[in-house]
Amino acid sequence: MPPEAVIRVSDLVVGFGTQTVLNHVSLAVERGEIFGLVGGSGSGKSVLLRTVIGLIPAREGRIEVLGTDLVHADDSTRQAIQKRWGILFQQGALLSSLTVLQNVQFPMREHLQLSQRLLDEIAKAKLDMVGLGPTDWHKFPSELSGGMTKRVALARALALDPELVFLDEPTSGLDPISAGEFDELIRTLQRTLGLTVFMITHDLESLYTVCDRIGVLAQGKLVACGQISSMLQSDHPWVKAYFTGRRADVLQRRFAQTMS
Ligand SMILES: Nc1ncnc2c1ncn2[C@@H]1O[C@H](COP(=O)(O)OP(=O)(O)OP(=O)(O)O)[C@@H](O)[C@H]1O
């Protein structure tokens, strides 16, 4: 049986005014994989993610998520699908007036009717999953480090037990050790919870270590899509420069060792 696509984007065209940002982009993200989307600054990665989750309208094309055509879906169908995904926005986007625990409970309050005791229990369990404990429960976002903020945002993204999570540059702004730990956390959660992950990243290390497949956007098109090994063989100038440039050297050697 062919793998099941959790996200299927076909011939997508998105633009603003006279600018076409995505020009007939097609891609599929399979169930259970970690798909990394990469591309130069301004290449349309965030626009693609925002269009898939319904924040930006498509001019043409088809977007299917979890088997539902979202371009033509009515509000209630769309809301039912939205409950099945979680999103980690770039800066964490925590509500500054709410504590860590309350931030994680926020989506549950919106979508579920649970007692306060149950909300507390679930939120604490989600925070435990991302490595945060009782000393962090009652802190406000301003009292958190960058890494902790990302962890709280991830716990919130997991609040409704999603099948699919969207991560917008999950390791940006983290030092290399924290970024590595966060990558490991994503991988562990993806395996234990059976998640499908769609993530935008600039982080080469993440692309090498956690992504099962990678898609590359350039000039409004998906110019490469596949495993890291196919990125290393690509003739596209941007893909070549990105994956085989000097910065990529150490990772490439490490990758070659693991493959031999
Ligand atoms: N709401 C908007 N209105 C008008 N233009 C927009 C809007 N959002 C994005 N754009 C334009 O779309 C293009 C792609 O932007 P996008 O944010 O998707 O880039 P990106 O690949 O995510 O970049 P980065 O890696 O720097 O975050 C840019 O030219 C940007 O100016």
The ligand as an SDF file (V2000), in Angstrom:
LIG
                    3D

 31 33  0  0  0  0  0  0  0  0999 V2000
    0.8210   39.0200    4.7130 N   0  0  0  0  0  0  0  0  0  0  0  0
    1.6510   39.2930    3.6970 C   0  0  0  0  0  0  0  0  0  0  0  0
    1.3880   40.3190    2.8430 N   0  0  0  0  0  0  0  0  0  0  0  0
    2.2040   40.5860    1.8140 C   0  0  0  0  0  0  0  0  0  0  0  0
    3.3320   39.8870    1.5350 N   0  0  0  0  0  0  0  0  0  0  0  0
    3.6500   38.8860    2.3510 C   0  0  0  0  0  0  0  0  0  0  0  0
    2.8340   38.5190    3.4700 C   0  0  0  0  0  0  0  0  0  0  0  0
    3.4020   37.4490    4.0980 N   0  0  0  0  0  0  0  0  0  0  0  0
    4.5210   37.1760    3.3930 C   0  0  0  0  0  0  0  0  0  0  0  0
    4.6750   38.0160    2.3510 N   0  0  0  0  0  0  0  0  0  0  0  0
    5.7700   37.9750    1.3660 C   0  0  0  0  0  0  0  0  0  0  0  0
    5.9030   36.6410    0.8940 O   0  0  0  0  0  0  0  0  0  0  0  0
    7.2870   36.3240    0.6830 C   0  0  0  0  0  0  0  0  0  0  0  0
    7.6380   35.0490    1.4290 C   0  0  0  0  0  0  0  0  0  0  0  0
    7.6040   35.3120    2.8320 O   0  0  0  0  0  0  0  0  0  0  0  0
    7.7910   34.1720    3.9270 P   0  0  0  0  0  0  0  0  0  0  0  0
    7.5530   34.8090    5.2600 O   0  0  0  0  0  0  0  0  0  0  0  0
    6.9790   32.9980    3.5850 O   0  0  0  0  0  0  0  0  0  0  0  0
    9.3190   33.8170    3.7510 O   0  0  0  0  0  0  0  0  0  0  0  0
   10.1700   32.6900    4.5140 P   0  0  0  0  0  0  0  0  0  0  0  0
   10.6720   31.7340    3.4970 O   0  0  0  0  0  0  0  0  0  0  0  0
    9.3770   32.1290    5.6310 O   0  0  0  0  0  0  0  0  0  0  0  0
   11.3790   33.5940    5.0400 O   0  0  0  0  0  0  0  0  0  0  0  0
   12.2760   33.5410    6.3950 P   0  0  0  0  0  0  0  0  0  0  0  0
   13.1620   32.3340    6.2570 O   0  0  0  0  0  0  0  0  0  0  0  0
   13.0530   34.8010    6.3190 O   0  0  0  0  0  0  0  0  0  0  0  0
   11.3380   33.4640    7.5750 O   0  0  0  0  0  0  0  0  0  0  0  0
    8.0800   37.5570    1.1060 C   0  0  0  0  0  0  0  0  0  0  0  0
    8.3890   38.2980   -0.0660 O   0  0  0  0  0  0  0  0  0  0  0  0
    7.1130   38.3260    1.9820 C   0  0  0  0  0  0  0  0  0  0  0  0
    7.3390   39.7140    1.9070 O   0  0  0  0  0  0  0  0  0  0  0  0
  1  2  1  0
  2  3  1  0
  2  7  2  0
  3  4  2  0
  4  5  1  0
  5  6  2  0
  6  7  1  0
  6 10  1  0
  7  8  1  0
  8  9  2  0
  9 10  1  0
 10 11  1  0
 11 12  1  0
 11 30  1  0
 12 13  1  0
 13 14  1  0
 13 28  1  0
 14 15  1  0
 15 16  1  0
 16 17  2  0
 16 18  1  0
 16 19  1  0
 19 20  1  0
 20 21  2  0
 20 22  1  0
 20 23  1  0
 23 24  1  0
 24 25  2  0
 24 26  1  0
 24 27  1  0
 28 29  1  0
 28 30  1  0
 30 31  1  0
M  END
$$$$
